[in-house]
Amino acid sequence: MGKKTIVVAGGGYAGINFVHALQKINTNHRIILIDKNAFHFKKVKLFKGIVSEDISDLHVPFAAYCKKNAEFVQGRITAVHPEEKIIEFEKKEGVIRSLSYDTLVLAMGSVIEDINPEQGGVALTNLERAIVIRQELLEMLDSPKKMLRIAIAGGGITGIETAAEAGAWLKHEGEKRGFEPGKMEIVLIHKKERLVSEAPAKISERLEGRLKKHGIKVIYQKTAERFIDHSLYFSDQSHLEADYCIWTVGLKPHPCLRGFGLPLTDEGKVRVDPWYRVADYEALYAIGDCVHAVDARKNHAAPMSCKEAISQAQRLAKILTGDDDVLPSVPHQHSPELLCIGLGPGDGLVWARKWGMDFAVSGKVAEKIREYTWDLASINQ
């Protein structure tokens, strides 16, 4: 039997880790990774565009991943034809090409939610926006104003890390410009009752304590709706006066999936079985943020996260390199319960649950672990 061609559509965390897992198994298959960009972008470190001028390490050329039996093709996928086992992609504007496969793995991932421009503020959706935020904050620091309040609307992991990193950077820059202690404030807005609700309450309390230590205030059970005339308005008609607003409102499945004619959930995720197969198509699989994969033990769908994408990528690599006629006995299971949160230079919080017990560490050790997981997700080890 000749080599099989496995096409991997998408070079996010799921895509690159799937390619890496296949290479570690030393499969004889031909692997083709396709993405519209020429590089993998470390989306989890997007905040770095705000706090640093050096953002060179956020981009990793796909050539770094496509070694051995893997190759990279740059192009934007425009159509999927499962019956013919062909995808179409736009190599350059107006030029459509086709690519045949034996197995297709959709790893299209997610995009960061944007806001309506009429809502005001700036949404942290891409590196260009991050740079804009940095420039505008620096301009505010250089103005005669000697009091500054920044609102971060969205209390997920991205919001928490952005608040902590931006807070440390602003404090440093403010000191150089004569801001008095206590005249600068970061306020994190969270719509739920506590942070990281997937972890025990004691972990949420510990996290809030670390944020307070860094001068970050958390406001709970408030849904931000718009930022107008230096006021952030909430759904309950109350408001918070602020000088600047950064929106970190979460992720959504890549919108291109809606154009492929595949079975999707209402939110736009691809429906797969416990072995990541797209319904009715034996040679079509999907992993990562773009899939609706249910863990039968917990009866809920996998969250959008790097650790979940990596876990699915490694599992699928084993599935596709095993016996073609026999699927593993263990179906999809969510990744281990683990949280790694960066809280600015020299600080972080790591929580894990194992054997029914909770383990947590904070401070410099947690920061090192968080840095390790960031590198691990992008295969920089």
Secondary structure, 3 states (H helix, E strand, C coil): CCCCEEEEECCCHHHHHHHHHHHHHCCCCEEEEEECCCEEECHHHCCHHHHCCCCHHHEEEHHHCCCCCEEEEECEEEEEECCCCEEEEEEECCEEEEEECCEEEECCCEEECCCCHHHCCEECCCHHHHHHHHHHHHHHHCCCCCCEEEEEECCCHHHHHHHHHHHHHHHHHHHHCCCCCCCEEEEEEECCCCCCCCCCHHHHHHHHHHHHHCCEEEEECCCEEEEECCEEEECCCCEEECCEEEECCCEEECHHHHHCCCCECCCCCEEECCCCEECCCCCEEECHHHEECEECCCCEECCCCHHHHHHHHHHHHHHHCCCCCCCCCCCCCCCCCEEEEECCCCCEEEEEEECCEEEEEECHHHHHHHHHHHHHHCCCC
